[in-house]
Amino acid sequence: MNYFISDTHFYHYQLLEPNDFAPRHFDNVEMMNQAMIDAWNQRVHETDTVYHLGDISMRPQDYPTDEETFDILKQLKGHMVLIKGNHDYRSLFKFLDKHNQIMEDGLPRFKFEDVGALLKFDHNQFYCTHYPMFLGKVDQIINLHGHIHHYSMPTAENINVGVDAPERDYLSENLPWGSPLRGEEIIEMYEKKKQDLARLQRK
């Protein structure tokens, strides 16, 4: 099964404070990190694949080392397709590739994408990128993205799958904070966002 998530920002202590960008209400960064690890591992199995759409870790003025980020990723279940975000450095991807491991199913733990990935789900195409893309008039293409944290693009075809995304409020199931999202949940978010935007246009 495939899952999707973005902007975990492990180690980013500045998000613990009340802020307008991505407020995370934890007492310390260790609790924040552990909440995301637990939410991930409650859903994902070792044979699943998680598309991480960028900004894995972040710590202003004292950036996490490649080893520190690897230490977090080693605790997460499943295969990962890592799409480069603006806070992900090429040196990190090179380090992870050097320490990549073959899982029990014979596939590597990490795969890497500089720009994005395109995959099919239930007659739709998911275009996975870090930055939201203006696709114009499209048919059955949904841009899964991150980058803008608790903000939302004003188009139904742009679905923010970040940890702090407001589109998560559309879900009928109240998921633990930091949970990667399944394809069915993406479609639910898309359909409800489309209905919401249509109501706003009628006013």
LINLIN-V682658 format. One record per helix or strand. SS is the DSSP state (H for helix, E for strand). FROM is the first residue (numbers start at 0). LEN is the number of residues. If there is no record, write none. Layout:
BEGIN
ss=SS from=FROM len=LEN
ss=SS from=FROM len=LEN
END
This chain:
BEGIN
ss=E from=1 len=5
ss=E from=9 len=1
ss=H from=12 len=4
ss=H from=28 len=15
ss=E from=48 len=4
ss=E from=56 len=1
ss=H from=65 len=8
ss=E from=78 len=5
ss=H from=89 len=9
ss=E from=101 len=1
ss=E from=107 len=1
ss=E from=109 len=4
ss=E from=115 len=6
ss=E from=123 len=6
ss=E from=140 len=5
ss=E from=157 len=3
ss=E from=161 len=1
ss=H from=165 len=5
ss=E from=180 len=2
ss=H from=182 len=20
END
